[in-house]
Structure formats: C-alpha cells, structure tokens
Amino acid sequence: MDTSTLPRILPRTRSLPEELLLRFRERAADHDAAGVVAADDLAELRAAGWFRAALPDDLGGSGLDLAGLGAEQRRMARYSPATALSTCMHHYWVGLAADLRRMGRPEADLVTGYVTDGDVLASGHAEVGNDVPIALSTTSATRVDGGWRITGRKMFGSLGEHWDRLGFHAMDAGDPAAPVVVHGFVPRGAPGLTTVRNWDAQGMRATESHDTVLDGVVVPDADVLCVVPAGPPSHPAVAVMQVWALTLIANVYVGIAERALEIAVAQANRRTSIAVPRSTFAHHPLVQHQVADMYLALDAARACVDAVARDWGAGVDHGPMWGPKVLAAKWQATMAANRVGDLAFEVVGGSAYRRGTELERLSRDVRAARFHPGTDAFTHETVGKALLGVDRTGPRW
C-alpha cells in the first residue's frame, strides 16, 4: 500500500492539537446525555491519522510507543473520557502489531493490514460468566474447513457500531485435556453477527459499549491472529496485547482524575461562604488537605503507570513479574481515580451533584474503571500468586 498520501499527525510533536481536543470537550456532554459515540470526534481523529499513531513511519504512522501514546490518550481523557477510552480499544491492537513487527513476528501483518486499509478495530473480549478474560472464553470455536465457526456473546463492545472489525477470542474445548483459544477478527456485517443496542450505563455512556452476538460466524484462517493453549498467556501476541490494553486503559482514568483535580482547584479558588469572610475555600484547612490528598493519590498512580510504559518501551526484563506489574499499575490508576473523583465532589460541594456539570459526568465515567480487567479481585489473586510462587497453570484454587 502506498502510504505517501496518507494524512499525518504533526511529525515534531506527534500530539493532537489543543483546538481539536477543545472541540471534543464541547461535544462531550451532549453525547453523554444522548448515550451515543461522538462520531465527529472519530472523524477528526481519522483525518489526523490518529488511528495509525502507533504504527511506524513507513506504514503511515507516527511511531508512538506505549509511553507516548498513553500520554496522549490520557490527555484526550481530560477533554472527552468516552472518546479516549473507546479509541484505546483500537489502539491496543495497533500497538500490539507495532511491537510484534519489531520482534519480527508474522502475526503483525494481519493487524497492520487492517489499519493501513483504514479499519477501526474494537475489543470483543468481555463476556458474562468469565472473570479471566483472554485466558478462557465462554464463546465457542469449532474448527471447520478453512477456518473457525464462532458462537457466543460479547459485552462492553466500545465504539458501538462505529468499528470495522471486532477482535475476539473464543475457546475450542473439543479436547478437554488440551483446550485452545482462538484469537481473530470478524468484520462488521459478517453473516451471523448482530449488534444488540443495549448500552444504557451509569457512566462512559458515549462509548456505546453494546453487546455483540456471534451466531455461527465463520472466520477464515486468514483473519485468525493466533491459536494458543487455554490458560495464562504463553504466546507473544496475547501477552503483548494485554500490556498495551491495560496500560492505555489505566492512562484514561489517570486523565479523568487529572481533570477532576483541575476542576476542584479552580472551584476552591472561586467558592465563597458568608461564614468565611475575605477569603475563598482555598484557605479552608480541610479543603487544602483534600486537595493535597487528591494530588498524592494521583501522583503515585501516575508514576506507577508511567514507569510500566517506560520499562516496556525500554525492554526492561521484569520476567514473570510483567503481568503483576501491569495489573498493579491499572489497579493504582483505578483506586486513585475513584478517590480523586470522590474528593473533588467534596471540594466543589453540592453544585457538582447537579446533572450536566462536567464533574458530575466525570464522577460517573470514572466508576467504569472498576470493571475493566483486571478487577480488584483478579489483580490481588494474580499478584498474590506471583509473590507466593503459586503455579499459575495449576488449579485456580
């Protein structure tokens, strides 16, 4: 494919213009209220070449590594959390492909081909009844001539009906002693694929994270990324995917917390009371303590997430502790973001509770962090087992 005519992100900054992000913020409340994806945001990102940001220059991208892309997605989250989160589901596939390409892995070509063709990718991993996504699946895969027949239901499918291909995983348990998990992509409009428009959630409403039903969808081998043993990731494509996904998602929630702190500080410097003559609530000792508490929680989470991204890009060898470290960073982001959101409400006061204010929306959006892998329970299980030396391939409990 000739990439010379593709639009590029500004090559010096490799970042999104502030005026573009300000337009995102102007639209965010309306899209939240309507519960629909900000299609205008996606159109502007496409025009900027942002969906290729993690690809190298020779493929029309900007070569952003995990740290660079994570920082920009965090920045976007300060303006439109739902747009930032939903586009992370595309970016983690692209980041995976870029890393696999650097490793010389042939699996990279599948994803880079989709992205250079202009496809927007989505995540089809979440399932009811499966608290260990990727490793296992409630979606079935049956081998057929030239491919796989996929049957199941995926939930939390961010980007609504604005994606072109859904990255999925499904399990073939035909041999109970050696089940395998199939990772691949299915195009929108494939026979047997149905979008169930059931997204009506408390927060992240503008992600339109509808369910997707796969009823006997046949996926040709040409659209299969890899077939791996069920259980903890042993294939580079699966392991790298998880690092990119969790780190990008963590950055979104850090960005929301940064914006909540910004709003709280601004309001504390404006807020007055008849009982506090000649000064604002910024001079109230409790408010000072609350704002400091917000910063301390956020700064620790930010440092943790940034360290993981830097180490990944630098090729630091954490060995078997890579999984726990990534989960820990996402957990820190989740806990800090929720803590900061709660304290911001206290600092701003009752006006934050009014529907339609930015902080009210952020306080709802940040709750979604608890449901993204890894959850609090799964993170503690995984980190605890790693530190105690419990065999992760053995019985779960």
RAHU-V326140 format. One record per residue. N is the residue number from 1. RES is the residue in three letters. PSI is psi in whole degrees, 0 to 359 (none if undefined). NEAR is the number of other C-alpha atoms within 12 Angstrom. Layout:
n=<N N>
res=<RES RES>
psi=<PSI PSI>
near=<NEAR NEAR>
//
This chain:
n=<1 2 3 4 5 6 7 8 9 10 11 12 13 14 15 16 17 18 19 20 21 22 23 24 25 26 27 28 29 30 31 32 33 34 35 36 37 38 39 40 41 42 43 44 45 46 47 48 49 50 51 52 53 54 55 56 57 58 59 60 61 62 63 64 65 66 67 68 69 70 71 72 73 74 75 76 77 78 79 80 81 82 83 84 85 86 87 88 89 90 91 92 93 94 95 96 97 98 99 100 101 102 103 104 105 106 107 108 109 110 111 112 113 114 115 116 117 118 119 120 121 122 123 124 125 126 127 128 129 130 131 132 133 134 135 136 137 138 139 140 141 142 143 144 145 146 147 148 149 150 151 152 153 154 155 156 157 158 159 160 161 162 163 164 165 166 167 168 169 170 171 172 173 174 175 176 177 178 179 180 181 182 183 184 185 186 187 188 189 190 191 192 193 194 195 196 197 198 199 200 201 202 203 204 205 206 207 208 209 210 211 212 213 214 215 216 217 218 219 220 221 222 223 224 225 226 227 228 229 230 231 232 233 234 235 236 237 238 239 240 241 242 243 244 245 246 247 248 249 250 251 252 253 254 255 256 257 258 259 260 261 262 263 264 265 266 267 268 269 270 271 272 273 274 275 276 277 278 279 280 281 282 283 284 285 286 287 288 289 290 291 292 293 294 295 296 297 298 299 300 301 302 303 304 305 306 307 308 309 310 311 312 313 314 315 316 317 318 319 320 321 322 323 324 325 326 327 328 329 330 331 332 333 334 335 336 337 338 339 340 341 342 343 344 345 346 347 348 349 350 351 352 353 354 355 356 357 358 359 360 361 362 363 364 365 366 367 368 369 370 371 372 373 374 375 376 377 378 379 380 381 382 383 384 385 386 387 388 389 390 391 392 393 394 395 396 397>
res=<MET ASP THR SER THR LEU PRO ARG ILE LEU PRO ARG THR ARG SER LEU PRO GLU GLU LEU LEU LEU ARG PHE ARG GLU ARG ALA ALA ASP HIS ASP ALA ALA GLY VAL VAL ALA ALA ASP ASP LEU ALA GLU LEU ARG ALA ALA GLY TRP PHE ARG ALA ALA LEU PRO ASP ASP LEU GLY GLY SER GLY LEU ASP LEU ALA GLY LEU GLY ALA GLU GLN ARG ARG MET ALA ARG TYR SER PRO ALA THR ALA LEU SER THR CYS MET HIS HIS TYR TRP VAL GLY LEU ALA ALA ASP LEU ARG ARG MET GLY ARG PRO GLU ALA ASP LEU VAL THR GLY TYR VAL THR ASP GLY ASP VAL LEU ALA SER GLY HIS ALA GLU VAL GLY ASN ASP VAL PRO ILE ALA LEU SER THR THR SER ALA THR ARG VAL ASP GLY GLY TRP ARG ILE THR GLY ARG LYS MET PHE GLY SER LEU GLY GLU HIS TRP ASP ARG LEU GLY PHE HIS ALA MET ASP ALA GLY ASP PRO ALA ALA PRO VAL VAL VAL HIS GLY PHE VAL PRO ARG GLY ALA PRO GLY LEU THR THR VAL ARG ASN TRP ASP ALA GLN GLY MET ARG ALA THR GLU SER HIS ASP THR VAL LEU ASP GLY VAL VAL VAL PRO ASP ALA ASP VAL LEU CYS VAL VAL PRO ALA GLY PRO PRO SER HIS PRO ALA VAL ALA VAL MET GLN VAL TRP ALA LEU THR LEU ILE ALA ASN VAL TYR VAL GLY ILE ALA GLU ARG ALA LEU GLU ILE ALA VAL ALA GLN ALA ASN ARG ARG THR SER ILE ALA VAL PRO ARG SER THR PHE ALA HIS HIS PRO LEU VAL GLN HIS GLN VAL ALA ASP MET TYR LEU ALA LEU ASP ALA ALA ARG ALA CYS VAL ASP ALA VAL ALA ARG ASP TRP GLY ALA GLY VAL ASP HIS GLY PRO MET TRP GLY PRO LYS VAL LEU ALA ALA LYS TRP GLN ALA THR MET ALA ALA ASN ARG VAL GLY ASP LEU ALA PHE GLU VAL VAL GLY GLY SER ALA TYR ARG ARG GLY THR GLU LEU GLU ARG LEU SER ARG ASP VAL ARG ALA ALA ARG PHE HIS PRO GLY THR ASP ALA PHE THR HIS GLU THR VAL GLY LYS ALA LEU LEU GLY VAL ASP ARG THR GLY PRO ARG TRP>
psi=<133 114 3 334 0 143 147 151 153 119 335 316 330 41 163 139 144 322 328 315 326 325 323 315 321 328 342 317 318 320 327 314 322 343 39 151 142 85 327 323 313 321 319 323 320 315 329 354 17 334 354 13 323 351 152 166 322 350 15 11 194 2 25 130 185 319 316 315 321 319 321 323 326 317 317 324 337 343 317 90 319 320 318 314 313 325 339 329 333 314 329 332 320 318 319 312 319 318 318 323 318 329 351 22 133 339 339 326 327 309 317 327 316 312 318 339 354 7 142 128 152 171 122 63 328 137 147 136 15 105 10 66 154 310 322 172 143 355 135 145 126 129 131 172 115 10 210 142 124 128 124 188 128 146 172 47 77 150 5 241 27 3 158 325 138 118 127 169 148 155 135 106 26 325 99 334 344 62 151 156 129 127 127 194 142 133 151 139 0 140 129 353 129 134 125 110 77 15 110 75 170 315 179 40 327 11 343 58 67 163 155 125 130 104 87 31 127 122 116 156 331 341 15 125 311 160 120 158 141 148 194 145 129 355 137 322 322 316 315 321 316 323 312 315 307 324 320 317 317 320 324 315 329 319 319 317 322 318 321 318 318 315 317 317 316 318 322 329 350 330 131 167 146 337 357 79 144 18 170 177 348 340 0 126 321 320 319 317 317 316 320 319 318 313 317 317 317 318 322 317 318 317 320 313 317 322 318 314 317 315 321 314 329 355 26 137 96 1 224 353 0 314 306 323 319 316 321 320 317 321 316 319 318 310 317 317 318 321 314 318 317 316 326 321 317 317 316 326 195 334 334 341 347 130 133 347 154 318 324 319 317 323 332 319 321 338 334 339 328 340 353 141 144 141 171 314 315 324 313 321 311 314 318 316 320 316 328 355 25 132 116 345 355 191 142 313 none>
near=<15 10 21 13 13 24 25 31 29 17 20 11 17 25 31 36 20 16 14 24 30 19 23 36 31 20 27 39 33 23 29 37 26 21 29 35 40 40 28 22 38 31 21 23 32 27 20 26 35 43 49 47 48 45 41 27 23 21 34 32 37 33 36 35 36 45 32 29 43 44 35 36 46 41 35 43 40 40 39 44 54 52 50 48 53 45 51 47 45 47 46 45 53 52 48 39 41 42 38 31 27 21 16 14 21 21 32 31 29 32 46 38 29 33 40 35 22 30 30 43 42 48 45 41 44 38 32 18 16 21 23 27 36 41 34 33 36 31 40 33 36 28 27 16 11 14 26 34 33 39 30 32 34 39 36 38 44 46 44 42 34 34 38 24 38 46 43 48 44 48 38 31 22 14 14 11 10 14 23 33 41 41 48 42 41 43 31 26 19 24 19 22 29 28 32 21 23 24 29 22 23 22 33 47 40 44 46 41 41 37 32 44 33 37 22 26 34 30 38 25 22 21 30 34 37 34 32 29 28 32 26 27 30 24 26 26 39 39 29 34 39 39 42 44 42 45 55 52 52 54 52 49 56 55 44 51 51 41 36 46 41 27 34 39 32 20 27 30 22 19 27 20 17 10 11 14 12 14 16 24 31 27 23 22 15 16 27 23 20 30 39 22 25 37 31 22 30 39 24 25 36 38 27 30 42 33 27 38 37 24 24 28 26 15 17 14 15 15 14 21 21 30 39 30 35 41 39 38 41 48 40 43 48 45 32 42 45 35 34 44 47 32 34 44 36 33 42 36 24 16 19 27 22 15 17 20 23 36 42 34 38 49 38 35 42 44 31 35 40 28 27 40 38 39 28 24 19 26 30 23 25 34 28 21 23 22 17 13 15 16 17 24 18 11 10 14 10>
//
